Amino acid sequence: MAQICLLDDDEVSLAVIATQLRAEGHTVHERSEAIGTSAWVSVHNPDVLVTDLAIPALRGERFIELLSNRVGP
């Protein structure tokens, strides 16, 4: 199954989504802050990144843009 990085600042949402994904057989890495997550993604190279679009300090859209520029196509 997939290795998934799940980014959400809401602990309840993070737990609910992570629990469901694990029940489906995926490996889930929970992250609650955008800061540090891009470095984690670069090191661990997950199959999927799921992000909240309203994360504090950095909008989800901007986070994805920055990550795309860092990782490349």
Sequence and secondary structure as in RCSB ss.txt:
>XXXX:A:sequence
MAQICLLDDDEVSLAVIATQLRAEGHTVHERSEAIGTSAWVSVHNPDVLVTDLAIPALRGERFIELLSNRVGP
>XXXX:A:secstr
  EEEEE S HHHHHHHHHHHHHTT EEEEES STTHHHHHHHH  SEEEE TT TTS HHHHHHHHHHHH  
